[in-house]
Structures are given as C-alpha cells and as structure tokens.
Amino acid sequence: MKRSMLALFTLLAFSGFSQQGISVKTGFLTAEEFVHLNDQSQHDYAMGVVDGMLLAPLFGAPRAWNDGQKIGAFGDCITGMSSTQVAAIISKFVRDHPERWHDSMHAVAFTAMTQACSQK
C-alpha cells in the first residue's frame, strides 16, 4: 500500500509540474547506473542532487510542491543530517526499488528524499 501511494504521489507531482508548463528533463544518470557507482561516487551524487533541490528556487522553481510541502520544509527536514546520511537514504531507496532502475536518478532521489522527509 505504501509503495502504491508513493508511486501515485510521484506521478501526481510530475504531472502537476507538466500542467503548470514545467517539464522535468531526463537526467544524466539512471538509477541502475547509480547502483553500479562506488560508495564515494554515490555519496558525491547524493550531495549534488540535494544541493540542486535546495537551489531550485534560483532557477524559478515554485516554492511549493503539489502536496503543499515547501522547498524550505525540505531544507528543514535535512537540517542536522550528514551528507553520509542523505547518501544512505538515497542509496537504500534505489537498492530497495529495482523496479525504478530504468528511471532518471534525479527523479528517484527526489522520491527517496520526499519519502524520508514524510516519515521524519
């Protein structure tokens, strides 16, 4: 049930962006490619993708996601987390969801962090 709800949330989030005239482009890496990276590279990727999420407003991203959670709330969620912890959250999610391995890694990382923050 949780998995179905998470998939539905992610689909709604991305469909909402497209309804607002915002499209999410394919990233450089798939989740399967991420799985094959060494630990340091996974850590580095996780830091970069989270930094990108936090910088999204500078590129004109809306301040609120479809579920009403603001980017600021995401920043609050990760406050106190180490980069190693964030990387572990993302890496665990990818390993636990091989059905997502064909997806762009940035979208999978978004889903992993959104799920982790909703459970915090």
ROLUM-197375 format. One line per 2 residues: number of its first residue (from 1); their letters; for each residue x, y, z of N, C-alpha, C, O. Coordinates in steps of 0.02 Angstrom, whole numbers. Example, Ala and Ser with C-alpha at 12.3 -4.5 7.8 and 13.67 -1.06 7.14 Angstrom:
<rs>
1	as	660/-284/390/615/-225/390/660/-165/390/712/-166/423; 642/-112/354/684/-53/357/645/2/394/670/57/402 .
</rs>
This chain:
<rs>
1	mk	41/-60/0/0/0/0/43/63/0/32/109/-39; 94/65/45/138/123/48/173/134/-19/180/190/-42 .
3	rs	195/79/-49/230/83/-113/184/112/-167/205/153/-208; 121/90/-166/73/116/-215/60/190/-204/55/229/-252 .
5	ml	54/210/-142/43/281/-126/103/323/-147/95/379/-173; 163/298/-136/223/334/-154/227/343/-230/243/397/-255 .
7	al	213/289/-266/213/293/-339/160/342/-364/173/381/-410; 102/341/-333/49/387/-352/69/460/-338/58/504/-379 .
9	ft	100/472/-279/123/539/-262/173/564/-313/169/621/-336; 221/522/-330/273/542/-377/242/558/-445/259/608/-476 .
11	ll	196/516/-467/162/528/-531/123/593/-529/126/632/-577; 87/605/-475/49/667/-468/95/728/-466/80/780/-496 .
13	af	150/722/-432/198/778/-427/223/797/-497/222/855/-515; 244/747/-535/270/762/-601/215/783/-650/227/825/-693 .
15	sg	155/755/-644/101/776/-688/79/846/-671/60/884/-715; 82/865/-607/65/933/-587/114/983/-615/94/1037/-636 .
17	fs	177/965/-616/227/1010/-645/213/1020/-719/217/1076/-744; 195/967/-755/183/974/-827/120/1015/-839/116/1050/-889 .
19	qq	70/1011/-795/10/1052/-802/26/1126/-793/-9/1168/-821; 78/1141/-755/98/1210/-744/146/1234/-798/173/1289/-793 .
21	gi	158/1194/-849/203/1212/-902/276/1199/-885/321/1225/-918; 289/1160/-834/357/1143/-814/369/1071/-833/330/1027/-815 .
23	sv	423/1058/-868/439/989/-884/504/970/-849/549/1011/-841; 507/908/-828/566/881/-796/605/842/-849/580/793/-875 .
25	kt	664/865/-863/705/834/-914/739/771/-887/748/763/-826; 757/727/-932/793/667/-913/862/687/-888/895/730/-917 .
27	gf	884/656/-834/948/672/-805/1005/634/-838/995/597/-887; 1064/643/-812/1124/612/-840/1130/538/-822/1165/501/-857 .
29	lt	1098/516/-769/1110/450/-741/1044/414/-728/996/446/-707; 1042/349/-741/984/310/-720/998/281/-651/1055/281/-627 .
31	ae	945/258/-618/954/228/-552/998/165/-557/1036/151/-511; 992/127/-611/1035/68/-618/1108/87/-624/1151/53/-595 .
33	ef	1123/139/-660/1192/162/-664/1217/185/-595/1275/174/-578; 1174/217/-557/1191/238/-489/1211/179/-445/1260/182/-407 .
35	vh	1173/124/-451/1187/64/-412/1258/38/-424/1290/11/-379; 1283/47/-484/1349/22/-502/1406/70/-485/1465/53/-494 .
37	ln	1390/129/-461/1442/176/-440/1473/153/-374/1440/118/-334; 1535/171/-362/1565/155/-297/1534/200/-243/1500/249/-259 .
39	dq	1547/183/-180/1516/220/-124/1531/294/-126/1487/335/-114; 1593/313/-141/1611/384/-142/1574/420/-198/1551/477/-187 .
41	sq	1567/389/-255/1530/421/-310/1456/427/-294/1426/478/-312; 1427/377/-261/1357/382/-240/1349/439/-190/1301/477/-194 .
43	hd	1396/445/-144/1395/498/-94/1398/566/-129/1359/612/-114; 1444/573/-175/1452/636/-211/1389/654/-251/1368/711/-252 .
45	ya	1360/604/-284/1299/616/-322/1243/639/-276/1208/687/-291; 1235/606/-219/1182/623/-171/1189/695/-147/1140/732/-143 .
47	mg	1251/715/-132/1261/785/-110/1243/833/-166/1210/884/-153; 1262/818/-226/1248/862/-283/1174/868/-298/1149/923/-310 .
49	vv	1139/812/-297/1067/815/-313/1028/852/-258/981/888/-274; 1047/843/-195/1013/879/-141/1030/953/-145/985/995/-136 .
51	dg	1092/970/-158/1110/1041/-167/1068/1071/-224/1045/1128/-219; 1059/1033/-277/1018/1057/-333/946/1069/-313/915/1118/-333 .
53	ml	918/1024/-272/850/1033/-248/844/1097/-207/796/1135/-214; 894/1110/-166/893/1170/-124/903/1234/-164/880/1287/-143 .
55	la	936/1229/-221/946/1287/-265/890/1298/-315/889/1348/-351; 843/1252/-318/790/1255/-368/754/1323/-372/738/1345/-427 .
57	pl	741/1356/-316/707/1422/-321/748/1473/-361/718/1519/-390; 814/1467/-362/854/1514/-401/841/1506/-476/854/1552/-515 .
59	fg	817/1448/-496/801/1436/-566/727/1447/-581/703/1432/-635; 691/1475/-532/621/1490/-542/574/1434/-523/514/1437/-540 .
61	ap	598/1384/-488/555/1329/-466/502/1356/-418/516/1402/-379; 442/1328/-422/390/1350/-375/411/1336/-303/446/1287/-290 .
63	ra	391/1377/-258/410/1369/-187/373/1310/-155/394/1287/-102; 319/1285/-185/282/1230/-155/274/1174/-205/264/1185/-264 .
65	wn	279/1113/-179/265/1054/-220/190/1041/-217/155/1072/-177; 166/995/-256/94/982/-260/63/961/-194/4/974/-183 .
67	dg	101/930/-150/72/909/-87/74/965/-35/56/955/23; 95/1025/-56/97/1082/-11/161/1089/27/171/1139/62 .
69	qk	205/1041/22/269/1044/58/314/1093/22/325/1087/-38; 340/1142/58/382/1192/27/454/1169/25/475/1126/64 .
71	ig	492/1197/-22/563/1181/-27/597/1197/39/643/1162/60; 574/1250/73/600/1267/139/590/1211/189/633/1198/231 .
73	af	533/1177/184/520/1121/230/568/1063/215/589/1028/261; 586/1054/152/636/1004/134/703/1021/167/736/978/196 .
75	gd	721/1085/162/783/1107/195/781/1095/270/831/1075/300; 723/1108/300/715/1095/372/722/1021/387/752/1002/437 .
77	ci	695/979/343/698/907/352/769/882/354/787/840/396; 811/908/310/879/882/306/928/917/354/986/898/359 .
79	tg	903/969/388/946/1004/436/968/954/490/926/919/519; 1032/951/502/1059/904/550/1080/838/521/1116/800/554 .
81	ms	1058/823/460/1079/762/427/1149/772/398/1165/826/372; 1189/721/402/1254/724/370/1246/705/296/1196/674/277 .
83	st	1294/723/256/1291/703/186/1293/627/180/1264/599/133; 1327/594/226/1329/521/226/1260/492/239/1241/442/209 .
85	qv	1222/523/284/1154/500/299/1109/510/238/1070/465/220; 1113/568/206/1072/580/146/1090/530/91/1045/502/59 .
87	aa	1155/518/81/1176/469/31/1150/399/48/1130/362/3; 1149/382/112/1124/316/132/1049/310/119/1026/257/98 .
89	ii	1012/363/132/939/363/119/927/350/45/886/308/26; 961/388/3/951/381/-69/975/313/-94/940/281/-133 .
91	sk	1033/291/-72/1060/226/-95/1015/168/-74/1004/122/-113; 990/171/-13/946/117/12/882/115/-30/859/62/-49 .
93	fv	854/173/-43/793/176/-83/804/145/-152/763/105/-175; 859/162/-183/874/135/-250/882/59/-248/854/23/-289 .
95	rd	920/35/-199/930/-38/-193/864/-74/-179/853/-129/-204; 819/-42/-140/756/-73/-121/702/-69/-176/649/-99/-170 .
97	hp	716/-30/-229/666/-20/-282/695/-33/-351/701/13/-391; 713/-95/-365/741/-110/-432/691/-96/-489/712/-88/-546 .
99	er	628/-92/-473/578/-75/-525/587/-3/-550/558/15/-601; 625/37/-514/637/107/-534/704/116/-569/721/172/-587 .
101	wh	743/62/-578/811/68/-604/814/98/-674/866/124/-694; 760/94/-712/760/124/-779/746/199/-777/753/233/-828 .
103	ds	726/224/-720/708/295/-713/771/339/-705/824/315/-685; 763/403/-721/817/450/-710/831/456/-635/786/460/-594 .
105	mh	894/455/-619/915/454/-549/892/515/-510/875/509/-451; 890/573/-541/869/632/-503/797/626/-480/779/650/-426 .
107	av	754/595/-521/684/585/-501/679/534/-445/639/542/-399; 720/482/-448/720/431/-396/745/461/-330/718/446/-277 .
109	af	797/502/-334/824/534/-274/772/581/-243/765/583/-182; 735/617/-285/681/660/-261/630/619/-223/608/638/-168 .
111	ta	610/562/-251/561/519/-219/588/492/-153/552/490/-103; 651/471/-153/681/443/-92/682/495/-36/664/480/21 .
113	mt	701/556/-52/705/608/-1/636/631/21/625/646/80; 589/634/-26/520/653/-8/490/602/40/457/620/88 .
115	qa	502/538/25/478/485/69/510/489/137/476/484/188; 575/498/139/611/501/203/587/560/244/579/554/305 .
117	cs	577/617/212/555/676/249/483/669/274/466/695/327; 442/634/237/372/624/258/367/577/318/318/578/355 .
119	qk	419/536/328/420/488/384/456/515/445/457/484/497; 486/574/437/525/603/491/481/632/545/507/659/594 .
</rs>
